[in-house]
Amino acid sequence: MEHGFRLDLLVNKKVIVEIKSVDALLDVHHKQLLTYLKLNQLKLGLLINFNSTNLNKSMTRIVNNL
C-alpha cells in the first residue's frame, strides 16, 4: 500500500487483521480498518485488542459493503 497506510496482517488476500494494544478500542480504530478494507477493495476485517483479559470480547468483525 502507498501513502503511509500499513495494515498489520493480510490473510489469504481476503481478510485484514488489525492488531491493537490499547485500553479501549475507539471509533478511530474501527474507521482505520474500514479505510484499509476500502482501499484494498476487500470485504472482511478483524480488529483485535490484545490489552484485554478476555480476547473473545476484544475482537470485532468489520465488513465493507455487505
DOLOPA-963323 format. One record per atom (N, C-alpha, C, O): residue in one letter; x, y, z. Coordinates in pm, whole numbers, plus 50000, padded with zeros to 5 digits. Example, Ala and Ser with C-alpha at 12.3 -4.5 7.8 and 13.67 -1.06 7.14 Angstrom:
! residues 2
A513194943150780/A512304955050780/A513204967050780/A514244966850846/S512854977550708/S513674989450714/S512905000350787/S513415011450804/
//
This chain:
! residues 66
M500844988250000/M500005000050000/M500885012450000/M502025012150046/E500345023049949/E501085035549943/E500505045650042/E499535042650112/H501085057250046/H500595068750122/H500635066650273/H499815072450344/G501555058650323/G501745057250466/G500785047950538/G500865046650660/F499895041350466/F498995031850530/F499705018450541/F500285013550444/R499645012550660/R500284999450681/R499344990650762/R499164992550882/L498764981050695/L497924971750767/L498784961550838/L499924959150798/D498254955450943/D499054946251024/D499194932550959/D500314927750942/L498094926350923/L498124913050861/L497104912250748/L496004917550758/L497504905450641/L496584902450532/L496574887350516/L497604881250486/V495414881150537/V495294866650535/V494654862250404/V493534865950372/N495394854150327/N494914848550200/N494374859050104/N493494856050023/K494894871250112/K494454882350027/K492954884750037/K492324889749943/K492364881150154/K490924882650172/K490534889650302/K489534896950305/V491294887750407/V490924892950540/V492074901350596/V493224896950600/I491734913550639/I492714922050705/I492544920550855/I491424921550907/V493634918050926/V493634917251071/V494424929151124/V495614930551096/E493744937551200/E494374949451258/E494534947051407/E493554944351477/I495764947951456/I496094944651594/I496364957351673/I497104966151628/K495754958251790/K495954969651879/K496294964552019/K496044952952051/S496864973152099/S497074970652241/S496814983752314/S497734990952350/V495534986552334/V495094999252393/V494104996352506/V493574985252516/D493855006352589/D492905004552700/D491505001352648/D490804992852704/A491105008152541/A489785005852482/A489855009052333/A490525018452292/L489155001152254/L489075004052111/L488175016252091/L487075016952146/L488655025552013/L487915037751985/L487335037251845/L487675028551765/D486455046651817/D485835047351685/D486885048951575/D486715043851464/V487965056051606/V489015058151507/V489665045051465/V490095043651350/H489755035351555/H490335022251521/H489445014651424/H489935008251331/H488135015451445/H487185009051353/H487245015651215/H487225008851112/K487305028951215/K487365036251088/K488665033451014/K488675032950891/Q489765031751087/Q491045028551025/Q490955015250950/Q491385014350835/L490395005151014/L490254992150949/L489314992950830/L489584986950726/L488225000150843/L487295001650731/L487965008750614/L487705005350498/T488805018350642/T489565025250536/T490505015450465/T490585015550342/Y491215007250541/Y492084997150481/Y491294987750392/Y491764984050284/L490114983650437/L489274974650356/L488864981350225/L488934975250118/K488444993850234/K488015001050114/K489175003150017/K489015001049896/L490335007150067/L491495009549981/L491964996949910/L492494997549799/N491784985449975/N492224972749917/N491094965049851/N491284953849804/Q489904971149848/Q488714965049788/Q488444951149846/Q488194941549773/L488514950349978/L488244937850050/L486974939350131/L486534950550158/K486394928150171/K485104928250240/K485194926150391/K484344931150464/L486204918850439/L486204914550578/L487474918250651/L488584916950598/G487314923050776/G488454926150861/G488174922551005/G487024922051048/L489234920051079/L489134917251223/L489984927451297/L491134929851263/L489394933351399/L490074942851485/L490254936151620/L489264932551685/I491494934351663/I491784927051786/I492594935851881/I493614941551844/N492104936752005/N492804944252110/N493424934352207/N492704927352279/F494754933552210/F495444924252296/F495614929252439/F496124921952524/N495204941552467/N495274946852602/N493944944152672/N493254953352715/S493604931352683/S492334927352741/S492514914152814/S493364906052779/T491704911952916/T491754899152987/T490954888352916/T491154876452943/N490054892152825/N489244882652752/N489324885852602/N488674895252556/L490114878252528/L490294881152385/L489004879452305/L488814886252205/N488134870452347/N486874868652275/N486044881352273/N485374884352175/K486084888852382/K485334901352390/K486074913052328/K485494923752311/S487334911252295/S488114922352241/S488324921152090/S489134928352033/M487604911952025/M487674910451879/M486404916051816/M485294913451862/T486594923751710/T485464929551638/T485594926251491/T486664928051431/R484514921451433/R484454918551290/R483914930851218/R482854935951252/I484644935451118/I484264947151040/I484024942750896/I484864935850838/V482904946750838/V482624943350699/V482484955950616/V482064966450665/N482834954850491/N482794965850396/N481754962650289/N481954953650208/N480654970050290/N479604968850187/N479004954950174/N478834950050063/L478684948550285/L477974935750280/L476554937550326/L475784927950329/
//
